[in-house]
Structures are given as C-alpha cells and as structure tokens.
C-alpha cells in the first residue's frame, strides 16, 4: 500500500527557514536548494535530513514551534555562517509527521568543503539542544509529550531549566 502526502508550506523567512504543516517533501526542498548553488561558486552543498524512526510504538512524531525564538536562534547561525562565507538553510515540520518521513532538513552551502562540513555538524547539534521546537510522540492516535527526549530552555515556561 502506497501512502501519499500533501505538502503545505506554512511560511518561509528570507528563503532560509521554511516551516511546513506535516512531513517534508525532501526531494523538492533539496532540489530547490541545490538549484540555488548554480552560478554561485559554492564548493560544497551539504544537507542533513532527519527522518522519523519507528521506535517505542510510535506511529508519528508531532512538533510545536515557538517561531520568534526560532528565528532569532537561526539568525545567529546565519550570521556565524556568513562570517565564514557560507549560508545555512533549514526546513522543519509543524504538527504530525508519520514514521519513515522527514521532519527536519538542514543544509550548508559554502565555497569551502571543510567550512561546510564543520558548520553542518555544529548546526545540527545546536539545533537538537537549543532550537525552540517541542516534540511529542503519537501513539494510538494520542499526542504524548516526549519529555525524556526534550531539552530544557531558559524562558520556556514549563520547559525552563531548573536551578
């Protein structure tokens, strides 16, 4: 049985951050981003694609995003990348993302391979630790907060870091 998804872009900021309702259309996003390399003299285009794994009985993951803090966090990364002559892009899902589909794509484009390799690693790790995106497991159609896999953040209400 083949399952088909409709992909809905909710918003994009400066063509650098894209937020979608549901799973990401990986082939479309990567293809568009790769097309942006044409004529730009980039020596490296390095994507990272996060895919929802089947584990612990989940049928999907679900995501909430606090957009103002996400955009501030991302702009800091864009500034860091620009100092190295690179750019960073990301796409993320809002809402439910079934297993075996993508919820997160990041990419670095750079004239230099080493810069891109280092930035993509640092960016993805910092994203996991500090981006204001909250994850829920979907089990038997119910959305359950994934507290054990979430990172506490300053100023995040119930998810604030405890002293």
N, C-alpha and C positions, 0 to 999 in steps of 0.2 A: 504494500500500500504506500503510495507516494503522498506526502503531506506538503501542501503549498502554503506559503505565507505571503501576505501583502505587507509591503514595507512602507512605513509612514515616517517621513522626516518631520519632526516637530519644529525644530529650529536649528539654525547654524549661525555661528558668530565668526565673521571675517573669513569664512571658508576654512577655518582652523578647527573649530569644535562643532560637531554635529550630534544632535540628540534625536533619537528615533523612538517611536512607540513600538515596543516589541523587538523581535530579533533583527539583527543587522543583515543587509544584503552585501555580504563580504565581496563578492565578485564585482559588483557595481562600485562600491566605495574604493576598493583597491585600484580598480581600473581608472576611475576618475583621478585619484591622487597620482597614480603613475603617469597619466597624461599630462599632469601639471609639471612634470620633470622635463618635458620636451623643450629643447632650446634654452634650458636654464643652466647648463653646465654642471649639473649635480653629478658627483661621482658615486653617490650611494643613495639608495632608497631602501630603507629597512623597516618593514612592517612587523607588528606583533598582533596576532589575532587570538583573542580569548574565547574559548568555546565552553559552553556549559556541559560539565561531565555528569554522567549518570552515577550517582553515589548516594548512599544513605536513604534510598527510597524516594528521592525527589523526582518529580516529573518536569519541573522547571525551576528557575530562579526568578525572583521579582525584584525590581530596583526602584528606589526613591532617590531623587537627586535634589540637592539644595543648590539651585543654579547660581545665585550671586557669589557664593563662596567658591563653587567650582570654577567659575570664570576668572575670579581673582587668582586662585591657585594656578590655573592654566596660563594666565598672562605672565606670571612669574617664570614659568617654564619657557614660555615663548621668548621672554627677554633673555633668559640664560642661553637658549639655543642661538638666538641672533648674535650674541657676543662671540659665538664660535662659528658664525657664518652659516648656520643651519636653521631649519624650521621644524616644528613639531606639530603634528595633527592628531586628532583623536575623534572617535565616534563612540557613543555609548547608548545603551538601551535604557528606556524608562518603562516600567511595567514588567509584564511576564515575558520570559524568554525560555522556550522549551529546551530540554536536553538536546544535545548534538547541534545546536545552533549557536551563533556568536552574539555576545552581549557587549564586546569591547574590542575596538581596533585602535591601535596607536601606530604612528609612523614617524620616522625622522628622515628628512632629506638634507643632504649635505654635500659640499664639494669633496669632502674627505671621508673615506671609509671609517677610519678609527674614531673620528668625531661622532659619526652616526651610530656606530656600534656602542660606544660608551654612553651616549645620550639615551638611546632606546632602553638600555638596561636600567639606568638611573631613573628614567621617567616612569617605566612600568612599576618598578619597586616603590617609588614615591607615591604613585597613583594608588597602589594597594594599601599603603599606610596612611595617606593623608587626604585623598580626594573625598569630598562630602557626598558619597554615594552609599546608601544603606541597602543591604542585601537581605532578602527573605527567601526561605525555602518554600516551594509549593509542593505539598504532599496531600494526596487525596483531595485536590482542589482547594485546599486551605493554605493561606499565606501565613508562614511562621517565621518570626524574626530570627535571623541567624546570628544570635549574639556571640556565640563562641568563635565565629569567624569574622567578627567585626572589630574595628579599631576605634577606641575612644578618642574623641577630638575635643579640644578646648572650645567652649562656647556652643556645644551641640546639645544642650538640654540634657535629656536622659542619657545621652551617649557621651557626656563630658568626662574628661579624665578625673579620676578621684584622687584626692590628696592622700 
